[in-house]
Each structure stands twice: as structure tokens, then as C-alpha cells.
Amino acid sequence: RVAERSDAMLAVYPGKGTRFQRHIDNTAGDGRVLTVLVYLNTDWEEQNGGALRVFGSQTRESSQTAVDVYPECGRLAMFFADEVPHEVRPTQASRHAVTVWYYDETLRKDAVSVANENAASAAGAVPSGAMGMGIDTQAKQEASQFMYSVLAPPEEPTQEGCGSARPTKRDIEAVGYAVTKLSQGARRVVAGILGAPSDEHFLEAVNGLTPDSLFALRQKLRRMGM
């Protein structure tokens, strides 16, 4: 049952042949089941390229060949986030799209539960229920340690004793450094928990962190029980 959605993400392609390789949005088992895109490009022409190329589902019987969807202003595209391969073809003009992901209620709760279990057992064995994400145990432990010690550490009160202390520039640098030490598998787990479509998007988001955005992210993770 679809019960909630992610925050909206604005993707900007500056042209000059930029593209996004073929992928499936949710390969980490984070509960995302539906991808919804809306395009914001006025007077888009096919000669600009930039089509969303959608392939047949990998888990449902489908004889459908690839379909190109051009990013015309106001056009909406939807597909299964955990099943449908897709890519963005080379783009020759500035291209803007807003994406949100919708979560299955049960699958999302399971994913958050797995993350919590991983954190509780980071020093030991990962529970068997965590193996459903298709990532090896070591990567899950590594991701758990990152989430709980770096990205969402225990709250520290302010000097006034009210509310949470806000991150500093040094905190941003610490997160960035810790990310460079993560294995690819661990990055995939973290990206999935955060709702990023790939570890590449996760790395891009980390590079754009500010003290305010890190504070907002930590508050969101704590509301999720982390």
C-alpha cells in the first residue's frame, strides 16, 4: 500500500551531452515502489535530445521495447521504482525535472527496521532479516556505523539546554571525509535509506551539504527513529 512519498528532488542537466546511465531507482530495498517525474522545460524540441528512455520491467512479463519520453513542460511520467530500468539520453539543452518517490507502507517500515537492527548489531552479526536488501553483511554494518556515528549521531543539547546543537562547517567536513571511506556497497545502502536514486546522487548531495541542510537531515532521520 502506497502511504507516503519522499521529498521532491530537482534534477538539472546543463546540456552539452550530459546524460544518466541506465539504472533502476530502488536496488537497495528501501521501500520505494513508484517513481513520478514532472518536466519543467518550455518549448522543448526533440533535437535537444534528453529523452527519458524507459525499458520493460525486469520482474514482470513484458515484450515492450524501449520507449523514449521527451521532457516537455508539464509532462508527467510514472514507473515502478524497483522494477523498471531507465536512462536519460544525452541532453543538448538545459533540462529540468522534479522527481518524487512513493513508498509502500510495509516495505518502508521493514527497511527502517532493518536499518535500526543493523545499528544495534553493528559490532556483531547482522540479523537474518537484513539480508533481503541484496547487500553483503559487511557493507550493511559499515553503512550502519556511518548512519549512527556520522550522519545521525546522538543529539547534543545547545549550551542553553534547549533544542539540538546545529552542525558546523567541521561537521560537514567530517561527513564528507567519512563518505570517501565508505565502500560502494555501503554507499548503496545509505543512498537507499536516504531515498537517493543511486550512490552517485548520494555523493552529489553530500557535496552540496550545508550546516542548515545537515541539521534538517538529522532531524528527519531522528523522526524516522534513527
C-alpha positions as CSV (number, residue, x, y, z in Angstrom):
1,R,0.0,0.0,0.0
2,V,1.5,3.4,-1.0
3,A,1.4,5.5,2.0
4,E,4.0,8.3,1.8
5,R,6.4,10.0,-0.5
6,S,10.0,11.3,-0.5
7,D,10.9,15.0,-0.6
8,A,11.0,16.3,-4.1
9,M,14.3,16.3,-5.9
10,L,15.1,18.8,-8.7
11,A,17.5,17.4,-11.3
12,V,19.2,19.8,-13.7
13,Y,21.1,18.7,-16.8
14,P,23.1,21.7,-18.2
15,G,23.2,20.3,-21.8
16,K,26.5,19.6,-23.5
17,G,25.7,15.9,-23.9
18,T,25.0,15.3,-20.2
19,R,23.2,12.1,-19.5
20,F,22.3,9.5,-16.9
21,Q,23.2,5.8,-17.5
22,R,20.7,3.0,-17.4
23,H,19.7,2.0,-13.9
24,I,16.8,1.0,-11.6
25,D,16.0,3.6,-8.9
26,N,15.5,1.3,-6.0
27,T,18.0,-1.5,-5.8
28,A,18.6,-1.2,-2.0
29,G,15.2,-2.4,-0.9
30,D,14.3,0.9,0.8
31,G,10.5,0.7,0.1
32,R,10.3,2.9,-2.9
33,V,7.8,1.4,-5.4
34,L,6.8,4.3,-7.7
35,T,8.8,7.0,-9.4
36,V,7.0,10.1,-10.5
37,L,8.6,12.8,-12.7
38,V,7.3,16.1,-13.9
39,Y,9.2,18.1,-16.5
40,L,9.7,21.9,-16.5
41,N,11.1,22.6,-19.9
42,T,9.2,25.1,-22.1
43,D,9.4,24.8,-25.9
44,W,11.4,21.6,-25.7
45,E,12.3,20.2,-29.1
46,E,13.3,16.6,-29.9
47,Q,16.5,17.7,-31.5
48,N,17.6,18.7,-27.9
49,G,17.6,15.0,-27.0
50,G,17.3,14.4,-23.3
51,A,14.6,11.8,-23.6
52,L,13.8,9.5,-20.7
53,R,14.3,6.1,-22.2
54,V,12.1,3.5,-20.3
55,F,12.7,-0.2,-20.7
56,G,10.4,-3.1,-19.9
57,S,10.1,-4.3,-16.3
58,Q,12.7,-6.9,-15.3
59,T,10.3,-8.7,-13.0
60,R,7.0,-8.6,-14.9
61,E,6.5,-10.4,-18.2
62,S,6.8,-7.7,-20.8
63,S,7.6,-7.7,-24.5
64,Q,7.6,-3.9,-24.7
65,T,10.5,-2.4,-26.4
66,A,12.2,0.8,-25.0
67,V,10.1,3.9,-25.1
68,D,11.5,7.5,-25.3
69,V,9.7,10.1,-23.3
70,Y,10.7,13.7,-24.2
71,P,10.9,16.1,-21.3
72,E,8.2,18.6,-22.5
73,C,6.9,21.1,-19.9
74,G,4.1,19.7,-17.8
75,R,4.6,16.1,-18.9
76,L,4.3,13.6,-16.1
77,A,6.0,10.1,-16.2
78,M,5.5,7.3,-13.8
79,F,7.0,3.8,-13.5
80,F,7.8,1.1,-10.9
81,A,10.8,2.3,-8.9
82,D,12.0,-1.2,-8.0
83,E,11.5,-2.9,-11.4
84,V,11.9,-0.6,-14.4
85,P,15.3,0.2,-16.0
86,H,15.6,3.6,-17.5
87,E,18.1,6.2,-18.5
88,V,18.4,9.8,-19.6
89,R,19.7,10.2,-23.1
90,P,22.4,12.8,-24.0
91,T,20.9,16.3,-23.5
92,Q,21.9,19.2,-25.7
93,A,19.9,21.9,-23.8
94,S,19.3,22.8,-20.2
95,R,16.9,20.2,-18.8
96,H,14.9,20.3,-15.6
97,A,12.8,17.6,-13.9
98,V,11.3,17.2,-10.5
99,T,11.2,13.7,-9.0
100,V,9.4,12.2,-6.1
101,W,9.3,8.6,-4.9
102,Y,6.3,6.9,-3.3
103,Y,6.8,4.2,-0.6
104,D,5.0,1.0,0.1
105,E,4.0,1.3,3.7
106,T,5.0,-2.2,4.7
107,L,8.3,-2.3,2.7
108,R,9.3,1.1,4.1
109,K,8.7,0.1,7.7
110,D,10.7,-3.1,7.1
111,A,13.6,-1.1,5.6
112,V,13.7,1.3,8.5
113,S,13.5,-1.7,10.9
114,V,16.5,-3.3,9.1
115,A,18.5,-0.1,9.5
116,N,17.7,0.1,13.2
117,E,18.6,-3.6,13.6
118,N,21.9,-3.1,11.7
119,A,22.8,-0.2,14.0
120,A,22.1,-2.3,17.1
121,S,24.3,-5.1,15.9
122,A,27.0,-3.1,14.1
123,A,29.6,-4.7,16.3
124,G,28.3,-8.2,15.8
125,A,26.3,-10.2,13.3
126,V,23.6,-8.6,11.2
127,P,20.1,-10.2,11.8
128,S,19.0,-12.6,9.1
129,G,16.1,-10.3,8.2
130,A,18.6,-7.7,7.0
131,M,19.8,-9.9,4.2
132,G,16.8,-9.0,2.0
133,M,18.5,-5.9,0.7
134,G,20.9,-7.8,-1.6
135,I,24.0,-6.2,0.0
136,D,26.6,-8.2,1.9
137,T,26.7,-8.1,5.7
138,Q,30.0,-6.1,5.9
139,A,28.6,-3.3,3.8
140,K,25.4,-3.2,5.9
141,Q,27.5,-2.9,9.1
142,E,29.6,-0.2,7.6
143,A,26.6,1.7,6.5
144,S,25.0,1.4,10.0
145,Q,28.1,2.7,11.6
146,F,28.2,5.7,9.2
147,M,24.5,6.5,9.7
148,Y,24.6,6.4,13.5
149,S,28.0,7.8,14.3
150,V,28.4,10.3,11.5
151,L,25.2,11.2,9.7
152,A,22.8,11.0,12.6
153,P,24.8,10.8,15.9
154,P,23.0,11.2,19.3
155,E,21.6,14.6,19.8
156,E,23.7,17.2,21.6
157,P,21.9,19.9,23.5
158,T,22.7,23.5,23.0
159,Q,24.5,25.5,25.6
160,E,21.1,26.9,26.6
161,G,19.9,23.4,27.2
162,C,17.0,23.7,24.7
163,G,16.9,22.0,21.3
164,S,19.7,20.4,19.4
165,A,23.1,21.9,18.6
166,R,23.5,22.9,15.0
167,P,26.2,21.3,12.8
168,T,29.2,23.3,12.0
169,K,31.5,23.5,8.9
170,R,33.7,21.0,10.7
171,D,30.8,18.6,10.9
172,I,30.3,18.9,7.1
173,E,33.9,18.2,6.5
174,A,33.7,15.1,8.8
175,V,30.7,13.8,6.9
176,G,32.5,14.3,3.6
177,Y,35.6,12.6,4.8
178,A,33.7,9.6,6.2
179,V,31.8,9.2,2.9
180,T,35.1,8.9,1.0
181,K,36.0,5.9,3.2
182,L,32.7,4.0,2.5
183,S,32.7,1.0,0.2
184,Q,30.4,1.1,-2.8
185,G,28.1,-1.4,-1.2
186,A,27.8,0.7,2.0
187,R,27.1,3.8,-0.1
188,R,24.3,2.0,-1.9
189,V,22.7,1.1,1.5
190,V,23.0,4.7,2.8
191,A,21.7,6.1,-0.5
192,G,18.7,3.7,-0.3
193,I,17.9,4.7,3.3
194,L,18.0,8.4,2.3
195,G,15.9,7.9,-0.8
196,A,18.6,8.8,-3.2
197,P,18.1,7.1,-6.6
198,S,21.8,6.0,-6.7
199,D,25.0,6.3,-4.8
200,E,26.1,8.9,-7.4
201,H,23.1,11.1,-6.4
202,F,24.0,10.5,-2.7
203,L,27.6,11.7,-3.3
204,E,26.3,14.7,-5.2
205,A,24.0,15.5,-2.2
206,V,26.8,15.2,0.3
207,N,29.0,17.6,-1.7
208,G,26.1,20.1,-1.5
209,L,25.6,19.8,2.2
210,T,25.4,23.0,4.4
211,P,25.1,23.2,8.2
212,D,21.4,24.0,7.8
213,S,20.7,21.1,5.4
214,L,22.7,18.7,7.5
215,F,20.7,19.8,10.6
216,A,17.4,19.3,8.7
217,L,18.5,15.9,7.5
218,R,19.5,14.8,11.0
219,Q,16.1,15.9,12.4
220,K,14.3,13.9,9.6
221,L,16.4,10.8,10.4
222,R,15.6,11.1,14.1
223,R,11.9,11.3,13.3
224,M,12.3,8.1,11.4
225,G,13.6,6.5,14.6
226,M,17.4,6.7,13.9
